[in-house]
Amino acid sequence: MGELGDELTPDDEVRLAERLEHERPAPAAGFRGALGRALVGRDPGYGPRPENLHSLVGGAVLSGGVLIVLGLLQATGTL
C-alpha cells in the first residue's frame, strides 16, 4: 500500500470507501449528452461483430501458441 493506506485503520478504510461511493462526482447531464452525441458522430459504422468472432479469435490464439511451441522446439534443438 501507499503511505496513506498504512495510516488507515480498517474502520477508516470502510468509512472512506462508503464516502467515496456516495460522493462520487458525475459529469453534468449536458456534458454527458454532448459526449454521447460526439461519440455517435465519430462511430466508424463497422456494424455488429461477426457471429463466429470467438472461433476466429480462438483459431488465431491456437495458431500463435503452435508457432511459439515450434519456435521453442527449434531454439532448444529438438527440431
PyMOL commands that set and color helices and strands:
alter all, ss='L'
color gray80, all
select helices_A, chain A and resi 3-7+10-22+29-41+53-76
alter helices_A, ss='H'
color red, helices_A
deselect
rebuild
show_as cartoon
